[in-house]
Amino acid sequence: MTIAIDGPAGSGKSTVARTVADRLGYLYIDTGAMYRAVAYRALRDGVSIADEERLTQLAEGMQMEFVQDADGALRLIVDGEDVSEAIRTPVVSQLASPVSVLAGVRQRLVALQRQMGADGRVVMEGRDIQTVVFPEAEVKIFLTASDDQRARRRYLELRQRGEEITFEQVKREMQERDQRDSQRSLAPLARAPDAVEIDTDRKSIDEVVEAVLQVVRQKAGAAGVGD
């Protein structure tokens, strides 16, 4: 079974997707990390975000894989380099959104994502999984939350990493990214008509995970297969 989880930043999709994958024994794939990796490499190599041709060439030359370390944490390895921490800085986060609208970059990364999830038994999360990458996914989930709640989660995450940033700055940048992601012409952030929407505002992670697993059990039962 393929489980596609989408939603805006701070909706809880990464934590929920990772936990659901652990509970089911499925592979977890964070597609947003892949766009961040391209942005990080462009920043490191001095490639302008406005240079679509060079960014596309950069993405086409990158080999990516997700692996679990000894503690069970997911690591993104790009051309042999562990970029898991480097791609989580605010500057990379801001660059990832404009990078993700480039057709050549998306074509390369969507192909990689489909390859990674070709055998099923995968929980893949991002912004266009249920609509573009795996529109045939058996389970489609769209997570939402209020602007304040999403910004608060992101702010606490960044502060825990030692980033000097204000809540107002985090909220403003998140709203700007939401606008870019939902209004872009190529694969915009959107809820598929057959996706189950879950508001995570007043739910714990365990409650959201259980809601997703309930959908999985219903779909599995309807199909006559196990999880």
N, CA, C and O of each residue as an XYZ file, in Angstrom:
908
protein
N       0.838     -1.183      0.000
C       0.000      0.000      0.000
C       0.884      1.249      0.000
O       1.914      1.295      0.672
N       0.462      2.260     -0.767
C       1.160      3.544     -0.802
C       0.339      4.568     -0.032
O      -0.858      4.725     -0.271
N       0.995      5.264      0.898
C       0.320      6.265      1.721
C       0.917      7.628      1.388
O       2.111      7.854      1.586
N       0.091      8.526      0.887
C       0.530      9.859      0.482
C       0.009     10.888      1.476
O      -1.199     10.993      1.688
N       0.914     11.645      2.084
C       0.532     12.651      3.074
C       1.050     14.016      2.629
O       2.255     14.209      2.471
N       0.139     14.951      2.429
C       0.496     16.310      2.017
C      -0.016     17.311      3.043
O      -0.825     16.986      3.913
N       0.483     18.540      2.913
C       0.024     19.617      3.779
C       1.047     20.729      3.816
O       2.192     20.529      3.410
N       0.656     21.894      4.293
C       1.580     23.025      4.376
C       2.614     22.813      5.476
O       2.480     21.908      6.300
N       3.650     23.659      5.482
C       4.689     23.586      6.501
C       4.085     23.758      7.889
O       3.216     24.606      8.093
N       4.544     22.953      8.839
C       4.084     23.073     10.211
C       2.786     22.362     10.506
O       2.287     22.444     11.628
N       2.223     21.665      9.534
C       0.967     20.947      9.763
C       1.193     19.636     10.498
O       0.240     18.990     10.934
N       2.458     19.243     10.636
C       2.782     18.018     11.363
C       3.025     16.817     10.480
O       3.166     15.699     10.976
N       3.074     17.035      9.166
C       3.132     15.882      8.270
C       4.404     15.058      8.398
O       4.358     13.835      8.265
N       5.550     15.708      8.655
C       6.804     14.947      8.753
C       6.781     13.994      9.952
O       7.090     12.810      9.819
N       6.414     14.520     11.117
C       6.359     13.688     12.320
C       5.313     12.593     12.181
O       5.559     11.441     12.537
N       4.145     12.956     11.662
C       3.068     11.979     11.499
C       3.466     10.901     10.493
O       3.288      9.711     10.754
N       4.008     11.315      9.335
C       4.394     10.345      8.309
C       5.471      9.397      8.823
O       5.414      8.191      8.582
N       6.446      9.944      9.527
C       7.529      9.111     10.068
C       6.986      8.095     11.077
O       7.389      6.932     11.077
N       6.073      8.546     11.932
C       5.514      7.656     12.955
C       4.628      6.583     12.337
O       4.679      5.421     12.738
N       3.815      6.975     11.359
C       2.970      5.995     10.668
C       3.834      4.934      9.990
O       3.529      3.742     10.049
N       4.915      5.378      9.346
C       5.816      4.430      8.685
C       6.431      3.471      9.697
O       6.536      2.274      9.430
N       6.837      3.981     10.850
C       7.408      3.127     11.893
C       6.391      2.104     12.377
O       6.718      0.932     12.568
N       5.165      2.551     12.574
C       4.118      1.655     13.075
C       3.790      0.538     12.079
O       3.462     -0.583     12.467
N       3.886      0.868     10.796
C       3.535     -0.114      9.765
C       4.737     -0.910      9.250
O       4.574     -1.919      8.564
N       5.935     -0.451      9.585
C       7.127     -1.082      9.026
C       7.333     -0.702      7.579
O       7.891     -1.478      6.802
N       6.881      0.504      7.205
C       6.996      0.992      5.838
C       8.221      1.904      5.707
O       8.798      2.335      6.705
N       8.600      2.186      4.470
C       9.658      3.141      4.187
C       9.076      4.550      4.262
O       8.011      4.812      3.703
N       9.766      5.455      4.946
C       9.342      6.849      5.044
C      10.189      7.696      4.112
O      11.416      7.595      4.126
N       9.545      8.533      3.297
C      10.259      9.398      2.365
C       9.780     10.840      2.534
O       8.598     11.138      2.362
N      10.705     11.718      2.870
C      10.438     13.153      3.046
C      10.841     13.850      1.746
O      12.015     14.157      1.543
N       9.873     14.098      0.872
C      10.206     14.674     -0.437
C      10.662     16.131     -0.326
O      11.440     16.600     -1.156
N      10.185     16.843      0.685
C      10.623     18.218      0.867
C      12.121     18.309      1.086
O      12.759     19.275      0.667
N      12.686     17.293      1.750
C      14.124     17.266      1.992
C      14.893     17.204      0.683
O      16.015     17.703      0.595
N      14.298     16.596     -0.330
C      14.977     16.466     -1.612
C      15.083     17.825     -2.309
O      16.108     18.132     -2.916
N      14.028     18.636     -2.222
C      14.091     19.985     -2.791
C      15.033     20.863     -1.982
O      15.733     21.712     -2.533
N      15.044     20.655     -0.687
C      15.990     21.378      0.158
C      17.428     21.023     -0.230
O      18.312     21.880     -0.215
N      17.649     19.764     -0.573
C      18.997     19.325     -0.938
C      19.486     20.033     -2.192
O      20.656     20.404     -2.286
N      18.591     20.221     -3.156
C      18.976     20.946     -4.371
C      19.296     22.397     -4.023
O      20.270     22.960     -4.523
N      18.467     23.003     -3.162
C      18.700     24.388     -2.748
C      20.029     24.510     -1.996
O      20.790     25.454     -2.209
N      20.294     23.547     -1.118
C      21.548     23.554     -0.357
C      22.750     23.445     -1.282
O      23.728     24.177     -1.128
N      22.678     22.529     -2.245
C      23.795     22.338     -3.172
C      23.995     23.586     -4.043
O      25.130     23.955     -4.346
N      22.890     24.234     -4.444
C      22.998     25.463     -5.237
C      23.676     26.556     -4.414
O      24.527     27.290     -4.915
N      23.289     26.650     -3.154
C      23.884     27.650     -2.269
C      25.367     27.371     -2.081
O      26.186     28.288     -2.135
N      25.706     26.134     -1.866
C      27.101     25.747     -1.639
C      27.967     25.975     -2.868
O      29.119     26.397     -2.761
N      27.394     25.690     -4.048
C      28.158     25.778     -5.288
C      28.047     27.133     -5.977
O      28.633     27.345     -7.039
N      27.298     28.044     -5.373
C      27.180     29.373     -5.957
C      26.320     29.442     -7.199
O      26.549     30.289     -8.063
N      25.329     28.560     -7.305
C      24.419     28.563     -8.451
C      23.228     29.454     -8.120
O      22.579     29.264     -7.091
N      22.941     30.401     -8.963
C      21.837     31.323     -8.728
C      20.494     30.610     -8.808
O      20.281     29.759     -9.671
N      19.594     30.965     -7.901
C      18.249     30.395     -7.917
C      17.501     30.831     -9.173
O      16.518     30.198     -9.558
N      17.953     31.899     -9.810
C      17.312     32.386    -11.033
C      17.786     31.650    -12.279
O      17.227     31.828    -13.361
N      18.833     30.811    -12.126
C      19.406     30.103    -13.275
C      18.781     28.716    -13.375
O      19.331     27.739    -12.867
N      17.628     28.641    -14.034
C      16.885     27.381    -14.107
C      17.670     26.282    -14.824
O      17.615     25.120    -14.419
N      18.387     26.631    -15.866
C      19.136     25.620    -16.612
C      20.195     24.961    -15.739
O      20.303     23.735    -15.714
N      20.974     25.762    -15.023
C      22.022     25.195    -14.177
C      21.436     24.429    -12.992
O      21.981     23.401    -12.587
N      20.335     24.920    -12.437
C      19.703     24.212    -11.328
C      19.163     22.860    -11.783
O      19.249     21.873    -11.053
N      18.613     22.821    -12.981
C      18.121     21.549    -13.518
C      19.274     20.577    -13.736
O      19.165     19.398    -13.400
N      20.363     21.063    -14.289
C      21.550     20.215    -14.476
C      22.077     19.722    -13.137
O      22.498     18.572    -13.009
N      22.052     20.600    -12.143
C      22.504     20.230    -10.807
C      21.652     19.095    -10.252
O      22.179     18.104     -9.747
N      20.327     19.245    -10.348
C      19.413     18.223     -9.833
C      19.573     16.904    -10.577
O      19.547     15.833     -9.970
N      19.739     16.989    -11.893
C      19.871     15.760    -12.694
C      21.141     14.992    -12.353
O      21.199     13.776    -12.539
N      22.154     15.690    -11.858
C      23.405     15.030    -11.524
C      23.482     14.529    -10.091
O      24.462     13.888     -9.711
N      22.455     14.814     -9.288
C      22.478     14.433     -7.878
C      21.852     13.056     -7.657
O      20.772     12.761     -8.167
N      22.551     12.225     -6.889
C      22.012     10.938     -6.490
C      21.601     11.025     -5.019
O      22.397     11.430     -4.172
N      20.359     10.645     -4.720
C      19.845     10.762     -3.357
C      19.323      9.431     -2.849
O      18.772      8.633     -3.608
N      19.502      9.206     -1.564
C      18.898      8.047     -0.924
C      18.634      8.354      0.541
O      19.372      9.104      1.179
N      17.555      7.753      1.067
C      17.228      7.893      2.474
C      17.675      6.626      3.198
O      17.390      5.513      2.758
N      18.373      6.810      4.304
C      18.832      5.675      5.106
C      18.537      5.966      6.565
O      18.421      7.125      6.962
N      18.416      4.921      7.359
C      18.229      5.078      8.791
C      19.549      4.843      9.495
O      20.273      3.896      9.189
N      19.859      5.734     10.462
C      21.095      5.534     11.215
C      20.867      4.545     12.345
O      19.786      3.966     12.454
N      21.865      4.348     13.178
C      21.794      3.347     14.239
C      20.682      3.641     15.242
O      20.167      2.729     15.889
N      20.309      4.922     15.370
C      19.247      5.323     16.298
C      17.875      5.319     15.650
O      16.883      5.666     16.292
N      17.809      4.931     14.387
C      16.538      4.900     13.683
C      16.149      6.198     13.025
O      15.083      6.287     12.416
N      17.005      7.227     13.136
C      16.712      8.522     12.512
C      16.940      8.448     11.008
O      17.859      7.777     10.538
N      16.085      9.150     10.257
C      16.200      9.154      8.798
C      17.266     10.154      8.368
O      17.262     11.305      8.805
N      18.170      9.711      7.516
C      19.228     10.577      6.997
C      19.117     10.648      5.480
O      18.819      9.650      4.823
N      19.357     11.829      4.930
C      19.366     11.998      3.478
C      20.822     12.065      3.020
O      21.588     12.935      3.436
N      21.176     11.129      2.159
C      22.534     11.062      1.633
C      22.518     11.504      0.177
O      21.814     10.926     -0.651
N      23.295     12.530     -0.124
C      23.370     13.061     -1.486
C      24.802     12.925     -1.980
O      25.718     13.554     -1.450
N      24.981     12.097     -2.999
C      26.320     11.870     -3.560
C      27.320     11.509     -2.463
O      28.464     11.964     -2.472
N      26.868     10.687     -1.523
C      27.737     10.221     -0.449
C      27.834     11.141      0.752
O      28.450     10.776      1.754
N      27.235     12.341      0.679
C      27.303     13.313      1.779
C      25.996     13.307      2.574
O      24.913     13.376      1.993
N      26.098     13.225      3.884
C      24.925     13.320      4.749
C      24.562     14.804      4.892
O      25.275     15.565      5.546
N      23.452     15.201      4.277
C      23.058     16.615      4.297
C      21.870     16.862      5.234
O      21.247     17.922      5.187
N      21.568     15.892      6.069
C      20.351     15.943      6.893
C      20.236     17.197      7.742
O      19.144     17.747      7.887
N      21.342     17.654      8.302
C      21.310     18.857      9.139
C      21.484     20.121      8.302
O      20.839     21.136      8.566
N      22.340     20.062      7.308
C      22.648     21.249      6.502
C      21.431     21.797      5.763
O      21.367     22.997      5.497
N      20.470     20.946      5.427
C      19.310     21.391      4.649
C      18.203     21.993      5.508
O      17.173     22.409      4.976
N      18.395     22.047      6.828
C      17.328     22.506      7.717
C      17.503     23.951      8.185
O      16.759     24.399      9.057
N      18.445     24.673      7.640
C      18.644     26.062      8.047
C      17.567     26.947      7.423
O      17.011     26.594      6.383
N      17.261     28.101      8.047
C      16.240     29.002      7.493
C      16.536     29.445      6.064
O      15.618     29.542      5.251
N      17.807     29.717      5.742
C      18.130     30.194      4.394
C      17.851     29.116      3.353
O      17.364     29.422      2.265
N      18.149     27.871      3.668
C      17.847     26.775      2.737
C      16.339     26.591      2.624
O      15.825     26.331      1.536
N      15.627     26.725      3.742
C      14.170     26.603      3.722
C      13.554     27.628      2.770
O      12.638     27.308      2.013
N      14.059     28.853      2.811
C      13.530     29.901      1.947
C      13.848     29.644      0.479
O      13.034     29.947     -0.393
N      15.015     29.094      0.200
C      15.415     28.827     -1.176
C      14.698     27.612     -1.764
O      14.512     27.526     -2.978
N      14.296     26.675     -0.904
C      13.687     25.438     -1.396
C      12.385     25.696     -2.138
O      12.084     25.008     -3.113
N      11.612     26.675     -1.692
C      10.325     26.938     -2.331
C      10.477     27.420     -3.773
O       9.826     26.862     -4.656
N      11.309     28.436     -4.057
C      11.484     28.836     -5.462
C      12.140     27.751     -6.313
O      11.871     27.656     -7.510
N      12.992     26.940     -5.706
C      13.610     25.836     -6.445
C      12.544     24.823     -6.859
O      12.615     24.247     -7.944
N      11.559     24.609     -5.991
C      10.556     23.569     -6.237
C       9.591     23.899     -7.371
O       8.864     23.021     -7.836
N       9.574     25.165     -7.828
C       8.654     25.520     -8.911
C       9.282     25.327    -10.284
O       8.606     25.504    -11.297
N      10.549     24.972    -10.339
C      11.247     24.826    -11.609
C      10.919     23.466    -12.243
O      11.094     22.419    -11.620
N      10.450     23.506    -13.470
C       9.963     22.291    -14.129
C      11.037     21.206    -14.222
O      10.764     20.037    -13.948
N      12.253     21.588    -14.608
C      13.310     20.596    -14.754
C      13.684     19.931    -13.440
O      13.919     18.723    -13.393
N      13.738     20.715    -12.379
C      14.048     20.167    -11.049
C      12.939     19.228    -10.605
O      13.210     18.129    -10.121
N      11.696     19.653    -10.766
C      10.565     18.827    -10.343
C      10.536     17.518    -11.129
O      10.289     16.453    -10.562
N      10.787     17.601    -12.425
C      10.756     16.392    -13.251
C      11.760     15.366    -12.740
O      11.443     14.181    -12.635
N      12.978     15.822    -12.421
C      14.013     14.933    -11.921
C      13.633     14.342    -10.567
O      13.757     13.135    -10.358
N      13.171     15.189     -9.649
C      12.889     14.700     -8.297
C      11.625     13.845     -8.243
O      11.572     12.875     -7.488
N      10.617     14.187     -9.025
C       9.416     13.348     -9.072
C       9.766     11.960     -9.600
O       9.239     10.958     -9.116
N      10.653     11.900    -10.591
C      11.090     10.597    -11.114
C      11.792      9.787    -10.025
O      11.559      8.586     -9.888
N      12.652     10.452     -9.252
C      13.324      9.776     -8.146
C      12.321      9.300     -7.098
O      12.436      8.190     -6.579
N      11.347     10.137     -6.792
C      10.352      9.783     -5.782
C       9.510      8.582     -6.217
O       9.221      7.694     -5.414
N       9.129      8.563     -7.468
C       8.357      7.426     -7.976
C       9.189      6.153     -7.969
O       8.679      5.063     -7.713
N      10.463      6.307     -8.252
C      11.363      5.155     -8.203
C      11.480      4.622     -6.789
O      11.441      3.412     -6.568
N      11.625      5.532     -5.826
C      11.748      5.122     -4.425
C      10.490      4.417     -3.918
O      10.568      3.508     -3.092
N       9.334      4.844     -4.419
C       8.082      4.271     -3.930
C       7.450      3.249     -4.841
O       6.295      2.873     -4.642
N       8.191      2.788     -5.846
C       7.625      1.908     -6.870
C       7.113      0.582     -6.321
O       6.166      0.011     -6.862
N       7.729      0.090     -5.253
C       7.353     -1.219     -4.718
C       6.286     -1.137     -3.630
O       5.953     -2.154     -3.022
N       5.743      0.058     -3.374
C       4.724      0.191     -2.345
C       5.320      0.109     -0.950
O       6.531      0.241     -0.766
N       4.451     -0.110      0.029
C       4.866     -0.158      1.440
C       5.699      1.084      1.778
O       6.784      1.000      2.355
N       5.144      2.235      1.393
C       5.864      3.484      1.579
C       4.910      4.550      2.104
O       3.741      4.599      1.723
N       5.431      5.404      2.989
C       4.711      6.594      3.437
C       5.511      7.779      2.918
O       6.623      8.035      3.379
N       4.946      8.497      1.962
C       5.651      9.607      1.329
C       4.916     10.898      1.643
O       3.699     10.980      1.483
N       5.659     11.913      2.092
C       5.017     13.177      2.435
C       5.654     14.342      1.706
O       6.845     14.333      1.396
N       4.823     15.356      1.438
C       5.306     16.533      0.731
C       4.178     17.497      0.478
O       3.360     17.748      1.363
N       4.123     18.041     -0.719
C       3.081     19.007     -1.081
C       2.308     18.603     -2.333
O       1.268     19.191     -2.631
N       2.801     17.611     -3.070
C       2.103     17.211     -4.299
C       2.081     15.692     -4.460
O       1.970     15.188     -5.578
N       2.186     14.964     -3.356
C       2.280     13.501     -3.452
C       0.968     12.894     -3.927
O       0.965     12.035     -4.809
N      -0.141     13.331     -3.351
C      -1.442     12.749     -3.693
C      -1.985     13.258     -5.019
O      -2.881     12.642     -5.597
N      -1.453     14.378     -5.510
C      -1.971     14.958     -6.747
C      -1.080     14.731     -7.959
O      -1.572     14.686     -9.086
N       0.234     14.585     -7.741
C       1.173     14.478     -8.862
C       2.042     13.220     -8.796
O       2.089     12.445     -9.751
N       2.722     13.020     -7.681
C       3.690     11.927     -7.597
C       3.005     10.570     -7.589
O       3.342      9.695     -8.387
N       2.035     10.391     -6.678
C       1.298      9.130     -6.594
C      -0.205      9.395     -6.513
O      -0.818      9.157     -5.472
N      -0.812      9.892     -7.614
C      -2.257     10.133     -7.589
C      -3.061      8.845     -7.447
O      -4.252      8.883     -7.136
N      -2.405      7.695     -7.678
C      -3.090      6.409     -7.543
C      -2.903      5.803     -6.155
O      -3.292      4.657     -5.933
N      -2.314      6.549     -5.216
C      -2.066      6.032     -3.864
C      -3.365      5.543     -3.223
O      -4.413      6.177     -3.354
N      -3.281      4.417     -2.535
C      -4.463      3.854     -1.882
C      -4.959      4.732     -0.738
O      -6.162      4.826     -0.493
N      -4.025      5.373     -0.039
C      -4.384      6.241      1.084
C      -3.845      7.642      0.827
O      -2.649      7.830      0.607
N      -4.748      8.625      0.858
C      -4.359     10.024      0.649
C      -4.816     10.847      1.846
O      -5.996     10.867      2.193
N      -3.860     11.523      2.465
C      -4.140     12.321      3.651
C      -3.678     13.752      3.413
O      -2.593     13.981      2.880
N      -4.514     14.720      3.812
C      -4.126     16.129      3.731
C      -4.245     16.723      5.127
O      -5.342     16.818      5.678
N      -3.097     17.129      5.703
C      -3.066     17.679      7.050
C      -3.134     19.202      7.006
O      -2.514     19.835      6.151
N      -3.887     19.781      7.927
C      -4.001     21.230      8.023
C      -3.818     21.665      9.476
O      -3.890     20.851     10.397
N      -3.581     22.961      9.661
C      -3.516     23.575     10.990
C      -3.551     25.083     10.783
O      -3.290     25.567      9.682
N      -3.869     25.818     11.826
C      -3.930     27.275     11.723
C      -2.534     27.860     11.506
O      -1.526     27.217     11.799
N      -2.493     29.081     10.990
C      -1.208     29.749     10.771
C      -0.415     29.870     12.067
O       0.785     29.598     12.091
N      -1.079     30.273     13.138
C      -0.391     30.463     14.424
C       0.188     29.159     14.941
O       1.326     29.118     15.410
N      -0.586     28.107     14.856
C      -0.110     26.820     15.371
C       1.061     26.290     14.543
O       2.027     25.760     15.092
N       0.970     26.434     13.245
C       2.048     25.952     12.391
C       3.319     26.762     12.616
O       4.415     26.205     12.682
N       3.169     28.077     12.735
C       4.332     28.938     12.983
C       4.947     28.633     14.342
O       6.170     28.638     14.488
N       4.108     28.367     15.332
C       4.616     28.052     16.667
C       5.453     26.777     16.649
O       6.520     26.715     17.261
N       4.969     25.776     15.954
C       5.720     24.515     15.857
C       7.057     24.729     15.180
O       8.082     24.225     15.641
N       7.051     25.471     14.096
C       8.288     25.716     13.359
C       9.256     26.575     14.178
O      10.464     26.335     14.172
N       8.722     27.569     14.878
C       9.548     28.445     15.714
C      10.264     27.643     16.800
O      11.466     27.809     17.008
N       9.527     26.776     17.488
C      10.126     25.968     18.552
C      11.191     25.017     17.997
O      12.224     24.785     18.626
N      10.919     24.477     16.813
C      11.886     23.587     16.167
C      13.193     24.321     15.874
O      14.278     23.801     16.132
N      13.079     25.531     15.334
C      14.273     26.306     14.991
C      15.018     26.760     16.244
O      16.249     26.749     16.271
N      14.289     27.154     17.268
C      14.938     27.585     18.505
C      15.705     26.435     19.156
O      16.785     26.630     19.714
N      15.135     25.242     19.076
C      15.811     24.066     19.632
C      17.110     23.773     18.895
O      18.024     23.167     19.454
N      17.190     24.200     17.646
C      18.413     24.015     16.869
C      19.396     25.162     17.068
O      20.478     25.177     16.481
N      19.006     26.120     17.901
C      19.903     27.235     18.169
C      19.779     28.400     17.218
O      20.617     29.301     17.242
N      18.745     28.409     16.369
C      18.570     29.500     15.414
C      18.038     30.742     16.128
O      17.133     30.648     16.958
N      18.599     31.893     15.806
C      18.135     33.167     16.359
C      17.074     33.734     15.415
O      17.397     34.311     14.377
N      15.825     33.564     15.784
C      14.730     33.977     14.916
C      13.514     34.287     15.779
O      13.339     33.685     16.839
N      12.675     35.214     15.341
C      11.487     35.568     16.108
C      10.269     34.813     15.589
O      10.247     34.345     14.451
N       9.253     34.704     16.449
C       8.015     34.049     16.048
C       7.381     34.782     14.872
O       6.891     34.154     13.933
N       7.392     36.123     14.925
C       6.785     36.918     13.857
C       7.483     36.678     12.519
O       6.835     36.612     11.474
N       8.799     36.548     12.560
C       9.555     36.284     11.333
C       9.206     34.920     10.760
O       9.021     34.768      9.552
N       9.117     33.917     11.651
C       8.764     32.568     11.210
C       7.374     32.561     10.574
O       7.169     31.966      9.516
N       6.434     33.223     11.223
C       5.057     33.252     10.706
C       4.996     33.945      9.355
O       4.322     33.467      8.443
N       5.695     35.073      9.216
C       5.681     35.817      7.956
C       6.279     34.978      6.825
O       5.716     34.912      5.732
N       7.425     34.338      7.092
C       8.073     33.528      6.064
C       7.212     32.326      5.690
O       7.173     31.924      4.527
N       6.524     31.754      6.675
C       5.663     30.606      6.405
C       4.476     31.005      5.538
O       4.097     30.274      4.624
N       3.894     32.156      5.823
C       2.761     32.627      5.026
C       3.188     32.935      3.590
O       2.446     32.672      2.643
N       4.392     33.495      3.437
C       4.912     33.770      2.105
C       5.119     32.470      1.331
O       4.814     32.387      0.141
N       5.637     31.464      2.018
C       5.856     30.180      1.346
C       4.530     29.508      1.009
O       4.385     28.916     -0.061
N       3.565     29.598      1.919
C       2.242     29.039      1.637
C       1.675     29.633      0.357
O       1.119     28.923     -0.481
N       1.824     30.952      0.217
C       1.285     31.631     -0.967
C       1.978     31.156     -2.233
O       1.332     30.896     -3.248
N       3.317     31.043     -2.165
C       4.048     30.560     -3.349
C       3.650     29.128     -3.701
O       3.432     28.799     -4.867
N       3.561     28.292     -2.682
C       3.293     26.874     -2.940
C       1.878     26.629     -3.466
O       1.671     25.759     -4.311
N       0.914     27.389     -2.970
C      -0.476     27.160     -3.368
C      -0.842     27.854     -4.680
O      -1.796     27.459     -5.350
N      -0.076     28.897     -5.047
C      -0.410     29.648     -6.257
C       0.494     29.343     -7.442
O       0.272     29.867     -8.534
N       1.507     28.508     -7.247
C       2.394     28.213     -8.369
C       1.628     27.431     -9.440
O       0.707     26.673     -9.133
N       2.018     27.624    -10.679
C       1.310     26.988    -11.792
C       1.653     25.513    -11.914
O       0.854     24.730    -12.429
N       2.837     25.127    -11.445
C       3.283     23.746    -11.571
C       3.131     23.011    -10.252
O       3.786     23.353     -9.268
N       2.265     21.997    -10.227
C       2.065     21.138     -9.059
C       1.862     21.933     -7.771
O       2.642     21.791     -6.830
N       0.822     22.770     -7.718
C       0.594     23.558     -6.506
C       0.155     22.684     -5.325
O      -0.358     21.579     -5.499
N       0.373     23.213     -4.133
C      -0.121     22.543     -2.936
C      -1.642     22.532     -2.986
O      -2.266     23.591     -3.051
N      -2.246     21.350     -2.959
C      -3.702     21.244     -3.051
C      -4.149     19.912     -2.471
O      -3.393     18.941     -2.447
N      -5.364     19.885     -2.014
C      -5.955     18.653     -1.490
C      -6.635     17.903     -2.624
O      -7.477     18.465     -3.324
N      -6.275     16.638     -2.809
C      -6.927     15.815     -3.821
C      -8.390     15.602     -3.425
O      -8.697     15.527     -2.236
N      -9.295     15.504     -4.398
C     -10.724     15.342     -4.086
C     -11.025     14.135     -3.200
O     -11.960     14.169     -2.400
N     -10.236     13.071     -3.339
C     -10.492     11.861     -2.555
C      -9.579     11.734     -1.336
O      -9.493     10.662     -0.737
N      -8.899     12.814     -0.968
C      -8.027     12.776      0.214
C      -8.838     13.013      1.481
O      -9.839     13.731      1.467
N      -8.401     12.409      2.563
C      -9.011     12.631      3.870
C      -8.287     13.793      4.538
O      -7.075     13.730      4.745
N      -9.011     14.845      4.875
C      -8.408     16.005      5.526
C      -8.473     15.873      7.038
O      -9.516     15.539      7.600
N      -7.342     16.140      7.696
C      -7.269     16.053      9.157
C      -6.700     17.358      9.691
O      -5.586     17.743      9.335
N      -7.455     18.040     10.540
C      -7.002     19.267     11.194
C      -6.198     18.865     12.431
O      -6.726     18.222     13.338
N      -4.929     19.242     12.463
C      -4.040     18.818     13.549
C      -3.942     19.836     14.675
O      -3.192     19.627     15.628
N      -4.687     20.936     14.582
C      -4.563     22.049     15.536
C      -4.683     21.605     16.993
O      -3.826     21.927     17.815
N      -5.723     20.882     17.303
C      -5.997     20.513     18.689
C      -5.856     19.018     18.931
O      -6.466     18.458     19.841
N      -5.047     18.391     18.107
C      -4.806     16.962     18.260
C      -3.344     16.709     18.591
O      -2.455     17.408     18.105
N      -3.107     15.710     19.416
C      -1.732     15.295     19.684
C      -1.218     14.503     18.492
O      -1.994     14.081     17.634
N       0.088     14.306     18.444
C       0.669     13.496     17.371
C       0.062     12.100     17.368
O      -0.261     11.558     16.311
N      -0.091     11.524     18.552
C      -0.670     10.170     18.649
C      -2.088     10.131     18.089
O      -2.474      9.161     17.437
N      -2.860     11.181     18.342
C      -4.236     11.218     17.842
C      -4.262     11.324     16.316
O      -5.081     10.680     15.661
N      -3.372     12.130     15.759
C      -3.328     12.261     14.304
C      -2.849     10.957     13.669
O      -3.396     10.508     12.662
N      -1.822     10.355     14.270
C      -1.315      9.081     13.752
C      -2.419      8.024     13.771
O      -2.579      7.274     12.808
N      -3.169      7.966     14.850
C      -4.248      6.983     14.945
C      -5.328      7.246     13.899
O      -5.898      6.309     13.341
N      -5.608      8.532     13.632
C      -6.595      8.867     12.604
C      -6.126      8.387     11.228
O      -6.921      7.874     10.440
N      -4.833      8.559     10.944
C      -4.279      8.096      9.665
C      -4.336      6.569      9.596
O      -4.732      6.001      8.579
N      -3.939      5.916     10.679
C      -3.947      4.453     10.691
C      -5.358      3.896     10.548
O      -5.550      2.820      9.982
N      -6.345      4.627     11.061
C      -7.726      4.202     10.897
C      -8.120      4.221      9.423
O      -8.813      3.321      8.949
N      -7.679      5.245      8.703
C      -7.935      5.316      7.263
C      -7.237      4.156      6.556
O      -7.810      3.534      5.662
N      -5.991      3.866      6.960
C      -5.241      2.756      6.368
C      -5.991      1.446      6.581
O      -6.134      0.649      5.655
N      -6.475      1.225      7.822
C      -7.197     -0.026      8.111
C      -8.474     -0.131      7.288
O      -8.817     -1.208      6.801
N      -9.175      0.984      7.134
C     -10.404      0.966      6.335
C     -10.119      0.631      4.879
O     -10.823     -0.171      4.264
N      -9.079      1.252      4.335
C      -8.717      0.995      2.935
C      -8.242     -0.441      2.751
O      -8.589     -1.099      1.771
N      -7.446     -0.921      3.702
C      -6.945     -2.293      3.612
C      -8.092     -3.293      3.703
O      -8.119     -4.289      2.980
N      -9.031     -3.020      4.592
C     -10.189     -3.907      4.724
C     -11.040     -3.921      3.488
O     -11.518     -4.977      3.074
N     -11.240     -2.757      2.885
C     -12.046     -2.656      1.669
C     -11.395     -3.380      0.504
O     -12.073     -3.921     -0.370
N     -10.050     -3.381      0.506
C      -9.311     -4.041     -0.576
C      -9.079     -5.522     -0.292
O      -8.653     -6.274     -1.169
N      -9.362     -5.928      0.940
C      -9.163     -7.326      1.289
C      -7.709     -7.703      1.471
O      -7.322     -8.847      1.234
N      -6.886     -6.722      1.901
C      -5.462     -6.999      2.115
C      -5.075     -6.540      3.498
O      -5.803     -5.784      4.142
N      -3.898     -7.009      3.962
C      -3.369     -6.579      5.242
C      -2.637     -5.274      5.089
O      -2.385     -4.820      3.973
N      -2.283     -4.652      6.238
C      -1.548     -3.399      6.211
C      -0.231     -3.540      5.475
O       0.518     -2.570      5.359
